[in-house]
């Protein structure tokens, strides 16, 4: 599941993958925490690179 959560930041998940994530997250606090952590790390990396946190620009 952590692989899918990471992949979701870099690509569009398939319908099947999205369903897997939506079913799993409500019952797994560890994965919810992981999703929050990777989102925070991505935002911090963008800020450090001088990008706006909401931008989709890649370096």
N, C-alpha and C positions, 0 to 999 in steps of 0.2 A: 504494500500500500504506500509506503514512503516513496517508492520509485514513481508511482503515479502522481503523488502530490508534487514531487520535484518536476516531473515531466510537464505538469499542468502550467508551470511558469514559463516554459519554453515552447510549447506547442499546444494546439487545440486537441483535447482528448476526444477519443471516439465516443459515440453515444454509450456504448457498453462500459467504457472506462468511467465516464461521468456518473453513470448509475452506480457502479461499484463504489466510487468515492462518496456519493450522496447517501448510500445505505450504510457505509462503514463509519463515517465521521460521527454521527450522533451517538454511537455506542463505544467510541474509543477516544478517551481523553488524551492519550499519548499522541495519537495522530493529529488531533485538533491542535495540540501544543506544537507539534512538529510543523504543521502548516503555518502557524503563526510565526514561528522562528524563522522559517525559510523566507517568508514574506518580508519580515523585518530585515534579514540579512541582505535581501535583494535591494530593498530601499536604501539601506546604509551604503551598499556598494555603488548605487547610482549617485547618491549624494557625494560620496568620496571622489567619484569620477567627474563631478561637476555637472551631472545631468539632473533634470527635474525628476523627482520621485515617481510621478505618474507617466513619464514619457516612455515610449516603446523603442526609442533609439538605442541601437546596439553599437558598441565600440569595436 
